[in-house]
Amino acid sequence: MHRLIIFSSSEGLTLAQYIQKNLYPKEYAVQLWTNGFFRFSKSFISNFSSMENSFDYAIILLTKDDLIMSRGKKFFIPRDNIIFELGLCIGQFGLDRVFIVKPDDLHLPSDLDGIASCNYVMMNNFEVVAGSVCANLVSYIRQTPVETDKQIIDWNDYCYQTGRLIDFLKQPLALGGFNLDCIIGVNRGGLMTGDLISREYGHNMPILSLFADRRLRQGGIFNSVDAPINNMYLLDILSGNMYSNILVVDSFSRKGRTIVRAKDYLTNLFGNKKIIKSSLVFADNRLKGKNVADYIADYRDLSQVRFSLKP
């Protein structure tokens, strides 16, 4: 499913609606700028700050909104704010994911010279114009190598689900909570998750690192003798009596192998004198019902996704 956002002036909204209608709904999820893009209590520009997390492409529909006189000649130009939004979209997506749709005789700033656009001849039949425009857009999207079928988890979503994980941990023991006294983060994402969790437990909650050698693609090897980093320092700390309730954390898991092997690795070494539990922020839907981690905040379809955490 390709996700598109259409920007236009108020004068171009009717054509934008026809373009939205013409794009096949099973392949394209199309939102107009009038449908909740500009949120309340946010500045105009801040709405564009992380839009690439919600959309794959932007369509900028330019129309003959204003007539100006320049150097003795008359020109039709688009509304100034649409040109500004075009620049914001290019900054967020890059040129290859922004479509400029305009009449073939529309005058644009010279800075846009050389940028290909989808031109059309304006007529009273908006459906015909929209059909021609959409045919060009669909052809480009199907030929472009840009990866678009992805799920983006932004920073707010990540923190929210980490907060849910903390709520699970802080439940009374009778309801499945855990009185941890040490956090072990599986590099790399587990360290970030561990840091967020530790902030809810005070400054004295230690965060230790467990290095997972993933070169063999076996879901994490922890005692590889030729690994660039070994875990001897961690094992020395855990061999003492300072920490008894250990939580192993990781951020994402598609197959569940690394977090399972991390817990097994530590349990085999210290399970006779320590309580060791495991946790994930996100686990693949296919892992539901399996003995993967003791605490999982959220299940998602992670089979074909690329993650992008934006502050």
Secondary structure, DSSP 4 states (H G I P E B T S, - for coil): -EEEEEE--STTHHHHHHHHHHS-TTTEEEEETTTTTS-TTS-TGGGGTTGGGT-SEEEEE----EEEEETTEEEEE--HHHHHHHHHHHHHH-GGGEEEEEETT----GGGTT---EEE---S-HHHHHHHHHHHHHHHHHH-----------HHHHHHHHHHHHHHHTS-GGGT----SEEEEETTHHHHHHHHHHTTT-TT--EEEE--B-TT-SS-BSS-TT-SS-SHHHHHHHTSSS--EEEEEEEEESSSHHHHHHHHHHHHHHTTT-EEEEEEEEEEGGGTTSSS-SEEEEEE--TT-------
